[in-house]
Amino acid sequence: MIQPRLILLDEPSLGLAPRFVRVVLETLAMLKSEGLSMLVVEQNAAKALALADHAYLLELGRNRLEGTGAELLANPDTRRLYLGD
């Protein structure tokens, strides 16, 4: 696809070896730096939030928390509920 404005990704790291997860995340970061908009569904919350400009954390299909990736990474509820801290 030539010059997409938005890409949708569902679990891009699912089932990949750690080395390939790193490649996928580096590629997403590169695409983000080039201005491409992305909607990513990802269970690896820490990695996804580190990349996200804005994020929604869902629980049982409902929005539990939302904010910037940095805000949610710093949020104690996020850390306790989604990151195992």
Secondary structure, 3 states (H helix, E strand, C coil): CCCCCEEEEECCCCCCCHHHHHHHHHHHHHHHHCCCEEEEECCCHHHHHHHCCCEEEEECCEEEEEECHHHHHHCHHHHHHCCCC
